[in-house]
Structure formats: C-alpha cells, structure tokens
Amino acid sequence: MPTPTTWQKSSYSGGGDGADCIELAVQDGTVILRESDAPDVVVTTTPAKLRAFILGVKAGEFDHLADA
C-alpha cells in the first residue's frame, strides 16, 4: 500500500478555508504541486527545476507577472 502524500503549503498562504494556496509534496523523488481549490490537478517537476524556479522568484524574475 502506498504511503499517503503529505502536502505542504506556504505560511504566506494565510489561514481561513485554505483556498488560493499552492501545495507541494515529494513523491518517489518527484516534486508534485497542486492548487488547494483544484486538488485533483497535479503538476510534477524535479527538485532541480523547482530550485531554479524558486531562485528566480527570489531574484525577482517573475515580479512582472504579479502586476498583471
């Protein structure tokens, strides 16, 4: 029997009903992501690609998308 997935969300997601959150987990070495309001839609990536994305976010490479 597979172990259940433990999803983690950012503390910046706020409280309340948990809507509008991105949740992440690791499953068999693959990073999986989902939106809390659409939990059946799951995106997969590698830890290296997620790290590159997070570094880009921290460097402000995607700030222009938040202003859209």
Backbone atoms as SQL, in Angstrom:
CREATE TABLE atoms (id INTEGER PRIMARY KEY, chain TEXT, resi INTEGER, resn TEXT, atom TEXT, x REAL, y REAL, z REAL);
INSERT INTO atoms VALUES
  (1, 'A', 1, 'MET', 'N', 0.856, -1.178, 0.000),
  (2, 'A', 1, 'MET', 'CA', 0.000, 0.000, 0.000),
  (3, 'A', 1, 'MET', 'C', 0.901, 1.240, 0.000),
  (4, 'A', 2, 'PRO', 'N', 0.665, 2.205, -0.916),
  (5, 'A', 2, 'PRO', 'CA', 1.487, 3.416, -0.933),
  (6, 'A', 2, 'PRO', 'C', 1.234, 4.284, 0.290),
  (7, 'A', 3, 'THR', 'N', 2.272, 5.005, 0.699),
  (8, 'A', 3, 'THR', 'CA', 2.101, 5.905, 1.829),
  (9, 'A', 3, 'THR', 'C', 1.333, 7.142, 1.380),
  (10, 'A', 4, 'PRO', 'N', 0.530, 7.711, 2.249),
  (11, 'A', 4, 'PRO', 'CA', -0.234, 8.908, 1.877),
  (12, 'A', 4, 'PRO', 'C', 0.709, 10.098, 1.651),
  (13, 'A', 5, 'THR', 'N', 0.314, 10.965, 0.749),
  (14, 'A', 5, 'THR', 'CA', 1.091, 12.148, 0.426),
  (15, 'A', 5, 'THR', 'C', 0.848, 13.215, 1.482),
  (16, 'A', 6, 'THR', 'N', 1.932, 13.796, 1.982),
  (17, 'A', 6, 'THR', 'CA', 1.837, 14.888, 2.938),
  (18, 'A', 6, 'THR', 'C', 2.072, 16.189, 2.194),
  (19, 'A', 7, 'TRP', 'N', 1.030, 16.964, 2.002),
  (20, 'A', 7, 'TRP', 'CA', 1.107, 18.231, 1.287),
  (21, 'A', 7, 'TRP', 'C', 1.548, 19.336, 2.227),
  (22, 'A', 8, 'GLN', 'N', 2.343, 20.266, 1.711),
  (23, 'A', 8, 'GLN', 'CA', 2.814, 21.411, 2.488),
  (24, 'A', 8, 'GLN', 'C', 2.452, 22.683, 1.746),
  (25, 'A', 9, 'LYS', 'N', 1.982, 23.684, 2.482),
  (26, 'A', 9, 'LYS', 'CA', 1.702, 24.982, 1.868),
  (27, 'A', 9, 'LYS', 'C', 2.508, 26.050, 2.582),
  (28, 'A', 10, 'SER', 'N', 2.680, 27.157, 1.923),
  (29, 'A', 10, 'SER', 'CA', 3.442, 28.260, 2.490),
  (30, 'A', 10, 'SER', 'C', 2.701, 28.900, 3.650),
  (31, 'A', 11, 'SER', 'N', 3.454, 29.372, 4.613),
  (32, 'A', 11, 'SER', 'CA', 2.840, 30.112, 5.713),
  (33, 'A', 11, 'SER', 'C', 2.293, 31.444, 5.220),
  (34, 'A', 12, 'TYR', 'N', 2.718, 31.898, 4.043),
  (35, 'A', 12, 'TYR', 'CA', 2.201, 33.136, 3.454),
  (36, 'A', 12, 'TYR', 'C', 0.810, 32.943, 2.844),
  (37, 'A', 13, 'SER', 'N', 0.342, 31.701, 2.770),
  (38, 'A', 13, 'SER', 'CA', -0.971, 31.432, 2.191),
  (39, 'A', 13, 'SER', 'C', -2.107, 31.935, 3.061),
  (40, 'A', 14, 'GLY', 'N', -1.832, 32.201, 4.313),
  (41, 'A', 14, 'GLY', 'CA', -2.865, 32.701, 5.213),
  (42, 'A', 14, 'GLY', 'C', -3.687, 31.578, 5.798),
  (43, 'A', 15, 'GLY', 'N', -4.613, 31.967, 6.630),
  (44, 'A', 15, 'GLY', 'CA', -5.467, 30.981, 7.290),
  (45, 'A', 15, 'GLY', 'C', -6.782, 30.839, 6.561),
  (46, 'A', 16, 'GLY', 'N', -7.797, 30.616, 7.300),
  (47, 'A', 16, 'GLY', 'CA', -9.139, 30.511, 6.727),
  (48, 'A', 16, 'GLY', 'C', -9.400, 29.154, 6.116),
  (49, 'A', 17, 'ASP', 'N', -10.113, 29.168, 4.984),
  (50, 'A', 17, 'ASP', 'CA', -10.553, 27.923, 4.372),
  (51, 'A', 17, 'ASP', 'C', -9.478, 27.221, 3.566),
  (52, 'A', 18, 'GLY', 'N', -8.285, 27.826, 3.394),
  (53, 'A', 18, 'GLY', 'CA', -7.210, 27.181, 2.655),
  (54, 'A', 18, 'GLY', 'C', -7.297, 27.360, 1.159),
  (55, 'A', 19, 'ALA', 'N', -8.223, 28.164, 0.672),
  (56, 'A', 19, 'ALA', 'CA', -8.322, 28.404, -0.761),
  (57, 'A', 19, 'ALA', 'C', -7.161, 29.276, -1.213),
  (58, 'A', 20, 'ASP', 'N', -6.899, 29.275, -2.492),
  (59, 'A', 20, 'ASP', 'CA', -5.845, 30.095, -3.096),
  (60, 'A', 20, 'ASP', 'C', -4.465, 29.738, -2.584),
  (61, 'A', 21, 'CYS', 'N', -4.191, 28.473, -2.375),
  (62, 'A', 21, 'CYS', 'CA', -2.888, 28.036, -1.903),
  (63, 'A', 21, 'CYS', 'C', -2.259, 27.078, -2.911),
  (64, 'A', 22, 'ILE', 'N', -0.958, 27.188, -3.057),
  (65, 'A', 22, 'ILE', 'CA', -0.205, 26.189, -3.797),
  (66, 'A', 22, 'ILE', 'C', 0.379, 25.243, -2.759),
  (67, 'A', 23, 'GLU', 'N', 0.188, 23.962, -2.979),
  (68, 'A', 23, 'GLU', 'CA', 0.681, 22.955, -2.054),
  (69, 'A', 23, 'GLU', 'C', 1.729, 22.105, -2.766),
  (70, 'A', 24, 'LEU', 'N', 2.771, 21.719, -2.046),
  (71, 'A', 24, 'LEU', 'CA', 3.843, 20.909, -2.599),
  (72, 'A', 24, 'LEU', 'C', 4.047, 19.662, -1.767),
  (73, 'A', 25, 'ALA', 'N', 4.559, 18.627, -2.420),
  (74, 'A', 25, 'ALA', 'CA', 4.921, 17.392, -1.735),
  (75, 'A', 25, 'ALA', 'C', 6.001, 16.702, -2.565),
  (76, 'A', 26, 'VAL', 'N', 6.644, 15.725, -1.978),
  (77, 'A', 26, 'VAL', 'CA', 7.617, 14.899, -2.699),
  (78, 'A', 26, 'VAL', 'C', 7.082, 13.482, -2.695),
  (79, 'A', 27, 'GLN', 'N', 7.105, 12.878, -3.877),
  (80, 'A', 27, 'GLN', 'CA', 6.595, 11.518, -4.020),
  (81, 'A', 27, 'GLN', 'C', 7.571, 10.752, -4.907),
  (82, 'A', 28, 'ASP', 'N', 8.224, 9.760, -4.352),
  (83, 'A', 28, 'ASP', 'CA', 9.203, 8.953, -5.090),
  (84, 'A', 28, 'ASP', 'C', 10.276, 9.811, -5.753),
  (85, 'A', 29, 'GLY', 'N', 10.743, 10.868, -5.066),
  (86, 'A', 29, 'GLY', 'CA', 11.801, 11.720, -5.582),
  (87, 'A', 29, 'GLY', 'C', 11.344, 12.790, -6.556),
  (88, 'A', 30, 'THR', 'N', 10.064, 12.826, -6.862),
  (89, 'A', 30, 'THR', 'CA', 9.495, 13.823, -7.761),
  (90, 'A', 30, 'THR', 'C', 8.724, 14.853, -6.945),
  (91, 'A', 31, 'VAL', 'N', 8.888, 16.119, -7.282),
  (92, 'A', 31, 'VAL', 'CA', 8.137, 17.178, -6.614),
  (93, 'A', 31, 'VAL', 'C', 6.773, 17.275, -7.290),
  (94, 'A', 32, 'ILE', 'N', 5.718, 17.276, -6.498),
  (95, 'A', 32, 'ILE', 'CA', 4.369, 17.414, -7.034),
  (96, 'A', 32, 'ILE', 'C', 3.741, 18.676, -6.454),
  (97, 'A', 33, 'LEU', 'N', 2.992, 19.386, -7.305),
  (98, 'A', 33, 'LEU', 'CA', 2.355, 20.642, -6.914),
  (99, 'A', 33, 'LEU', 'C', 0.890, 20.584, -7.282),
  (100, 'A', 34, 'ARG', 'N', 0.073, 21.270, -6.497),
  (101, 'A', 34, 'ARG', 'CA', -1.347, 21.386, -6.810),
  (102, 'A', 34, 'ARG', 'C', -1.876, 22.684, -6.208),
  (103, 'A', 35, 'GLU', 'N', -3.013, 23.118, -6.713),
  (104, 'A', 35, 'GLU', 'CA', -3.740, 24.239, -6.114),
  (105, 'A', 35, 'GLU', 'C', -4.742, 23.655, -5.134),
  (106, 'A', 36, 'SER', 'N', -4.894, 24.303, -4.003),
  (107, 'A', 36, 'SER', 'CA', -5.788, 23.755, -2.984),
  (108, 'A', 36, 'SER', 'C', -7.239, 23.713, -3.439),
  (109, 'A', 37, 'ASP', 'N', -7.624, 24.617, -4.342),
  (110, 'A', 37, 'ASP', 'CA', -9.017, 24.612, -4.801),
  (111, 'A', 37, 'ASP', 'C', -9.243, 23.677, -5.992),
  (112, 'A', 38, 'ALA', 'N', -8.174, 23.019, -6.487),
  (113, 'A', 38, 'ALA', 'CA', -8.295, 22.018, -7.561),
  (114, 'A', 38, 'ALA', 'C', -7.332, 20.869, -7.247),
  (115, 'A', 39, 'PRO', 'N', -7.565, 20.146, -6.149),
  (116, 'A', 39, 'PRO', 'CA', -6.598, 19.152, -5.689),
  (117, 'A', 39, 'PRO', 'C', -6.390, 17.957, -6.619),
  (118, 'A', 40, 'ASP', 'N', -7.271, 17.747, -7.566),
  (119, 'A', 40, 'ASP', 'CA', -7.111, 16.624, -8.492),
  (120, 'A', 40, 'ASP', 'C', -6.172, 16.950, -9.648),
  (121, 'A', 41, 'VAL', 'N', -5.830, 18.220, -9.829),
  (122, 'A', 41, 'VAL', 'CA', -4.906, 18.635, -10.888),
  (123, 'A', 41, 'VAL', 'C', -3.524, 18.754, -10.266),
  (124, 'A', 42, 'VAL', 'N', -2.615, 17.877, -10.674),
  (125, 'A', 42, 'VAL', 'CA', -1.280, 17.815, -10.088),
  (126, 'A', 42, 'VAL', 'C', -0.237, 18.025, -11.178),
  (127, 'A', 43, 'VAL', 'N', 0.744, 18.875, -10.893),
  (128, 'A', 43, 'VAL', 'CA', 1.863, 19.138, -11.788),
  (129, 'A', 43, 'VAL', 'C', 3.106, 18.520, -11.158),
  (130, 'A', 44, 'THR', 'N', 3.959, 17.923, -11.983),
  (131, 'A', 44, 'THR', 'CA', 5.180, 17.319, -11.464),
  (132, 'A', 44, 'THR', 'C', 6.400, 18.038, -12.014),
  (133, 'A', 45, 'THR', 'N', 7.482, 17.999, -11.244),
  (134, 'A', 45, 'THR', 'CA', 8.757, 18.561, -11.666),
  (135, 'A', 45, 'THR', 'C', 9.868, 17.868, -10.886),
  (136, 'A', 46, 'THR', 'N', 11.095, 18.235, -11.196),
  (137, 'A', 46, 'THR', 'CA', 12.230, 17.677, -10.480),
  (138, 'A', 46, 'THR', 'C', 12.659, 18.646, -9.380),
  (139, 'A', 47, 'PRO', 'N', 13.345, 18.153, -8.362),
  (140, 'A', 47, 'PRO', 'CA', 13.857, 19.072, -7.340),
  (141, 'A', 47, 'PRO', 'C', 14.776, 20.148, -7.933),
  (142, 'A', 48, 'ALA', 'N', 15.588, 19.816, -8.923),
  (143, 'A', 48, 'ALA', 'CA', 16.499, 20.795, -9.535),
  (144, 'A', 48, 'ALA', 'C', 15.729, 21.902, -10.250),
  (145, 'A', 49, 'LYS', 'N', 14.685, 21.555, -10.964),
  (146, 'A', 49, 'LYS', 'CA', 13.887, 22.569, -11.671),
  (147, 'A', 49, 'LYS', 'C', 13.119, 23.438, -10.683),
  (148, 'A', 50, 'LEU', 'N', 12.605, 22.846, -9.616),
  (149, 'A', 50, 'LEU', 'CA', 11.917, 23.645, -8.598),
  (150, 'A', 50, 'LEU', 'C', 12.891, 24.611, -7.939),
  (151, 'A', 51, 'ARG', 'N', 14.098, 24.144, -7.656),
  (152, 'A', 51, 'ARG', 'CA', 15.117, 25.019, -7.062),
  (153, 'A', 51, 'ARG', 'C', 15.422, 26.190, -7.976),
  (154, 'A', 52, 'ALA', 'N', 15.596, 25.938, -9.280),
  (155, 'A', 52, 'ALA', 'CA', 15.868, 27.014, -10.235),
  (156, 'A', 52, 'ALA', 'C', 14.716, 28.019, -10.263),
  (157, 'A', 53, 'PHE', 'N', 13.488, 27.525, -10.218),
  (158, 'A', 53, 'PHE', 'CA', 12.322, 28.408, -10.203),
  (159, 'A', 53, 'PHE', 'C', 12.302, 29.257, -8.937),
  (160, 'A', 54, 'ILE', 'N', 12.517, 28.642, -7.787),
  (161, 'A', 54, 'ILE', 'CA', 12.498, 29.388, -6.528),
  (162, 'A', 54, 'ILE', 'C', 13.586, 30.449, -6.509),
  (163, 'A', 55, 'LEU', 'N', 14.773, 30.113, -7.001),
  (164, 'A', 55, 'LEU', 'CA', 15.848, 31.109, -7.066),
  (165, 'A', 55, 'LEU', 'C', 15.456, 32.269, -7.978),
  (166, 'A', 56, 'GLY', 'N', 14.772, 31.966, -9.091),
  (167, 'A', 56, 'GLY', 'CA', 14.285, 33.020, -9.984),
  (168, 'A', 56, 'GLY', 'C', 13.250, 33.905, -9.317),
  (169, 'A', 57, 'VAL', 'N', 12.363, 33.295, -8.542),
  (170, 'A', 57, 'VAL', 'CA', 11.360, 34.074, -7.803),
  (171, 'A', 57, 'VAL', 'C', 12.050, 34.993, -6.802),
  (172, 'A', 58, 'LYS', 'N', 12.997, 34.450, -6.061),
  (173, 'A', 58, 'LYS', 'CA', 13.720, 35.251, -5.076),
  (174, 'A', 58, 'LYS', 'C', 14.488, 36.399, -5.721),
  (175, 'A', 59, 'ALA', 'N', 14.958, 36.188, -6.956),
  (176, 'A', 59, 'ALA', 'CA', 15.718, 37.218, -7.661),
  (177, 'A', 59, 'ALA', 'C', 14.817, 38.244, -8.340),
  (178, 'A', 60, 'GLY', 'N', 13.495, 38.036, -8.271),
  (179, 'A', 60, 'GLY', 'CA', 12.561, 39.000, -8.845),
  (180, 'A', 60, 'GLY', 'C', 12.267, 38.808, -10.327),
  (181, 'A', 61, 'GLU', 'N', 12.680, 37.672, -10.894),
  (182, 'A', 61, 'GLU', 'CA', 12.489, 37.435, -12.326),
  (183, 'A', 61, 'GLU', 'C', 11.025, 37.364, -12.754),
  (184, 'A', 62, 'PHE', 'N', 10.133, 37.122, -11.830),
  (185, 'A', 62, 'PHE', 'CA', 8.724, 36.945, -12.172),
  (186, 'A', 62, 'PHE', 'C', 7.833, 38.032, -11.581),
  (187, 'A', 63, 'ASP', 'N', 8.435, 39.066, -11.022),
  (188, 'A', 63, 'ASP', 'CA', 7.659, 40.135, -10.386),
  (189, 'A', 63, 'ASP', 'C', 6.654, 40.764, -11.337),
  (190, 'A', 64, 'HIS', 'N', 6.998, 40.872, -12.603),
  (191, 'A', 64, 'HIS', 'CA', 6.095, 41.498, -13.572),
  (192, 'A', 64, 'HIS', 'C', 4.795, 40.719, -13.738),
  (193, 'A', 65, 'LEU', 'N', 4.808, 39.433, -13.452),
  (194, 'A', 65, 'LEU', 'CA', 3.599, 38.614, -13.574),
  (195, 'A', 65, 'LEU', 'C', 2.624, 38.900, -12.426),
  (196, 'A', 66, 'ALA', 'N', 3.131, 39.316, -11.296),
  (197, 'A', 66, 'ALA', 'CA', 2.271, 39.611, -10.152),
  (198, 'A', 66, 'ALA', 'C', 1.522, 40.931, -10.332),
  (199, 'A', 67, 'ASP', 'N', 1.987, 41.757, -11.252),
  (200, 'A', 67, 'ASP', 'CA', 1.347, 43.051, -11.506),
  (201, 'A', 67, 'ASP', 'C', 0.294, 42.966, -12.585),
  (202, 'A', 68, 'ALA', 'N', 0.134, 41.798, -13.195),
  (203, 'A', 68, 'ALA', 'CA', -0.801, 41.655, -14.315),
  (204, 'A', 68, 'ALA', 'C', -2.241, 41.708, -13.857);
